[in-house]
Amino acid sequence: MAFYGSNAIINVVNDITTNITGSEFLTLLIIVLILISICLMFRMPLELTIPLILPLLIVISIQTNEIISVLGVALLYAAILIAKKWIAN
Amino acid sequence: MANSLTYFLAISVILVMLMFVVDQAQTNLAEDNAISSQTKLFNYDGSHIAQFDTGNYTLDEDIANQLPTGTGDANVDEATGNVFTDTYKTIKNWLLETTGLKYVISVLNALPNFIKLIFPADYTSVAFALGYLWNALVVFALVFWLKGGGN
């Protein structure tokens, strides 16, 4: 990656997103699918995956322009969830 | 409390808050990691949350200072208008500025800009269509709310 080598958080994210499959998008997809499967396995609501997926997307989208659309959709999903649960229910 | 306008307003305000927090987080992380070409997610200066800022991201302790300060200026044209159009203009400007309706509506600008951000250049027509859906629904909700209907 272009920004490798300065600090811990970005390095960890770069490691897990490039060294596992070679493609950070594929790795991100696999992580999201695993989280959703765990949620389904324990019969938890799927929206509980958002607090786990959002930080990952935030860190990755700092240096990757392409992922910002996915971050936007996740943010919109979180906003709709918060509005539904606490404000306009 | 749960009518359509409240729902639209709630989503817009929460979205502005989330984007601000995410943008702060990304800026801090980019500084820590010496990333110069950070993707800019949020335009703070033109946003609704900037109106509440008294400097260095602090809130005003008196919430009454956040009330809109519109003067309700009639803004009529004496040369061309007549008593009916001038009266209409005065009423409309009073409703928009003095009662703070304009202030409320400006919150709703958040989502069309946000949609424009998340769709790349090839998909601007999709962003336009979704933005149209949002704007039209908000206007309908506003009209029904002014008319007195709940939903």
Boltz contact constraints between the chains, C-beta under 6 A:
constraints:
  - contact:
      token1: [A, 3]
      token2: [B, 35]
      max_distance: 6.0
  - contact:
      token1: [A, 6]
      token2: [B, 33]
      max_distance: 6.0
  - contact:
      token1: [A, 6]
      token2: [B, 34]
      max_distance: 6.0
  - contact:
      token1: [A, 7]
      token2: [B, 32]
      max_distance: 6.0
  - contact:
      token1: [A, 7]
      token2: [B, 33]
      max_distance: 6.0
  - contact:
      token1: [A, 10]
      token2: [B, 33]
      max_distance: 6.0
  - contact:
      token1: [A, 58]
      token2: [B, 22]
      max_distance: 6.0
  - contact:
      token1: [A, 58]
      token2: [B, 25]
      max_distance: 6.0
  - contact:
      token1: [A, 62]
      token2: [B, 26]
      max_distance: 6.0
  - contact:
      token1: [A, 62]
      token2: [B, 29]
      max_distance: 6.0
  - contact:
      token1: [A, 62]
      token2: [B, 30]
      max_distance: 6.0
  - contact:
      token1: [A, 62]
      token2: [B, 38]
      max_distance: 6.0
  - contact:
      token1: [A, 63]
      token2: [B, 35]
      max_distance: 6.0
  - contact:
      token1: [A, 65]
      token2: [B, 39]
      max_distance: 6.0
  - contact:
      token1: [A, 68]
      token2: [B, 39]
      max_distance: 6.0
  - contact:
      token1: [A, 69]
      token2: [B, 118]
      max_distance: 6.0
  - contact:
      token1: [A, 72]
      token2: [B, 118]
      max_distance: 6.0
  - contact:
      token1: [A, 75]
      token2: [B, 18]
      max_distance: 6.0
  - contact:
      token1: [A, 79]
      token2: [B, 11]
      max_distance: 6.0
  - contact:
      token1: [A, 79]
      token2: [B, 14]
      max_distance: 6.0
  - contact:
      token1: [A, 79]
      token2: [B, 15]
      max_distance: 6.0
  - contact:
      token1: [A, 79]
      token2: [B, 18]
      max_distance: 6.0
  - contact:
      token1: [A, 82]
      token2: [B, 14]
      max_distance: 6.0
  - contact:
      token1: [A, 83]
      token2: [B, 10]
      max_distance: 6.0
  - contact:
      token1: [A, 83]
      token2: [B, 11]
      max_distance: 6.0
  - contact:
      token1: [A, 83]
      token2: [B, 14]
      max_distance: 6.0
  - contact:
      token1: [A, 87]
      token2: [B, 10]
      max_distance: 6.0
  - contact:
      token1: [A, 88]
      token2: [B, 2]
      max_distance: 6.0
  - contact:
      token1: [A, 88]
      token2: [B, 6]
      max_distance: 6.0
  - contact:
      token1: [A, 88]
      token2: [B, 7]
      max_distance: 6.0
  - contact:
      token1: [A, 88]
      token2: [B, 10]
      max_distance: 6.0
